Amino acid sequence: MKALGVLVWLAAALLAAAVLLPGCALLGKSEPLESRFYGAQPAAEAAPPPAPPGLQLRLGRVEGAAHLRERMVVRRAGQELAYREDRRWTERPEAYLRRALAQTLFEGRGLVEGLTGRAVTLDVELEAFEEVEAARAVRLRMRLVLRDERVALLQETVTVERPLAAGPGAAPVVEALTAALREGVTRAADLVVARLAAAAASGADAAARAAP
């Protein structure tokens, strides 16, 4: 009888464990991660310097590096990159860059938009659009290639770093990256317009010398 009582007690204990353990696991689950979405739409230049009249440009490829997607990127120690799983862009960063470039070059600076491959073309690769954790800053880096049908007229890398303002959450990062995007696009426009103007002046001089 004593052995039977022990067996009954063990069975009851096992049954209780089977009932309680799933409940404990459910109670121990963490809250689901909630993603927040942010946009980076920089304001237009307040008073952009107009380009010389008649300069034409085609905006070609504007691409992002393979690691730049909707999730926000943070650079940790050394070359380590990570993602902020709860912070996402509403679009991929190169979409913001293309829109800002088009607005600045064609609406702000007054360049004529070329629609064929024969026009001088600007290709851009966005290499970095990230928070730099150790420096409490953000970084934007983009590679510009301005080319005609024969040669590259300009190859330049534009890098912008901005400190993070104090504040909680993602707001300081979003504001700093938006400001870096505006500064980078302004600098890119300065370079492109200057090179187009120089090429146009050179072509005019050559035509004048060749005229009888």
GITAHU-V261050 format. One record per residue. N is the residue number from 1. PSI is psi in whole degrees, 0 to 359 (999 if undefined). OMEGA is omega as a letter, one per 40 degrees, with the letter a starting at -180 (* if undefined). BURIAL is + if it has 16 or more other ideal C-beta (glycine too) atoms within 10 Angstrom, else -. Layout:
N_PSI_OMEGA_BURIAL / N_PSI_OMEGA_BURIAL
This chain:
1_321_a_- / 2_319_i_- / 3_322_i_- / 4_322_i_- / 5_321_i_- / 6_318_i_- / 7_319_i_- / 8_319_a_- / 9_318_i_- / 10_319_i_- / 11_319_i_- / 12_321_i_- / 13_318_i_- / 14_320_i_- / 15_319_i_- / 16_319_i_- / 17_320_i_- / 18_327_i_- / 19_319_a_- / 20_324_a_- / 21_314_i_- / 22_324_i_- / 23_319_i_- / 24_320_i_- / 25_320_i_- / 26_319_a_- / 27_332_a_- / 28_358_a_- / 29_141_i_- / 30_161_i_- / 31_142_i_- / 32_143_a_- / 33_128_i_- / 34_119_i_- / 35_141_i_- / 36_143_a_- / 37_140_a_- / 38_150_i_+ / 39_157_i_- / 40_88_a_+ / 41_92_a_- / 42_147_i_+ / 43_154_i_- / 44_158_i_- / 45_139_a_+ / 46_311_a_- / 47_78_a_- / 48_140_i_+ / 49_127_a_- / 50_147_i_- / 51_156_i_+ / 52_144_a_- / 53_146_i_- / 54_355_a_- / 55_134_a_+ / 56_144_a_- / 57_141_i_+ / 58_127_i_+ / 59_111_a_+ / 60_233_a_+ / 61_132_i_- / 62_104_a_+ / 63_156_i_+ / 64_153_i_+ / 65_159_a_+ / 66_330_a_- / 67_354_a_- / 68_108_i_+ / 69_205_a_- / 70_329_i_- / 71_137_i_+ / 72_140_a_+ / 73_139_i_+ / 74_132_i_+ / 75_122_a_+ / 76_208_a_- / 77_139_i_- / 78_232_a_- / 79_14_a_- / 80_130_i_- / 81_143_i_- / 82_172_a_- / 83_144_i_- / 84_100_a_- / 85_335_a_- / 86_5_a_- / 87_120_a_+ / 88_147_i_+ / 89_150_i_+ / 90_337_i_- / 91_168_i_- / 92_146_a_+ / 93_327_a_+ / 94_338_i_+ / 95_319_i_- / 96_319_a_+ / 97_314_a_+ / 98_317_a_+ / 99_317_a_+ / 100_321_i_+ / 101_314_a_+ / 102_316_a_- / 103_317_a_+ / 104_313_a_+ / 105_317_a_+ / 106_321_i_- / 107_314_a_- / 108_309_a_+ / 109_343_i_+ / 110_21_i_+ / 111_150_i_+ / 112_127_a_- / 113_116_i_- / 114_141_a_+ / 115_0_i_- / 116_163_a_- / 117_350_a_- / 118_342_i_- / 119_154_i_+ / 120_133_a_+ / 121_139_i_+ / 122_120_i_+ / 123_141_a_+ / 124_137_i_+ / 125_124_i_+ / 126_110_a_+ / 127_331_a_+ / 128_136_i_+ / 129_82_a_+ / 130_159_i_+ / 131_136_i_+ / 132_104_a_+ / 133_311_a_- / 134_326_a_- / 135_356_a_- / 136_54_a_- / 137_176_i_+ / 138_160_a_+ / 139_135_i_+ / 140_135_i_+ / 141_130_i_+ / 142_147_a_+ / 143_124_a_- / 144_136_i_+ / 145_115_i_+ / 146_124_a_+ / 147_153_i_- / 148_199_a_- / 149_345_a_- / 150_313_a_- / 151_166_i_- / 152_123_i_- / 153_336_a_+ / 154_132_i_+ / 155_117_a_- / 156_144_i_- / 157_126_i_- / 158_124_i_+ / 159_132_i_- / 160_129_i_+ / 161_137_a_- / 162_139_i_+ / 163_156_i_- / 164_134_i_+ / 165_158_i_- / 166_146_i_- / 167_157_a_- / 168_161_i_- / 169_204_a_- / 170_348_a_+ / 171_313_i_- / 172_324_i_+ / 173_314_a_+ / 174_315_a_+ / 175_318_a_+ / 176_319_i_+ / 177_325_i_+ / 178_317_i_+ / 179_321_i_+ / 180_323_i_+ / 181_316_i_+ / 182_315_i_+ / 183_316_a_+ / 184_318_i_+ / 185_320_i_+ / 186_315_i_+ / 187_320_i_+ / 188_318_i_+ / 189_319_i_+ / 190_314_a_- / 191_315_a_+ / 192_313_a_+ / 193_317_i_+ / 194_319_a_- / 195_321_i_+ / 196_318_i_+ / 197_319_i_- / 198_319_i_- / 199_320_i_+ / 200_319_i_+ / 201_320_i_- / 202_318_i_- / 203_322_i_- / 204_321_i_- / 205_318_i_- / 206_321_i_- / 207_321_a_- / 208_321_a_- / 209_329_a_- / 210_343_a_- / 211_143_a_- / 212_999_*_-
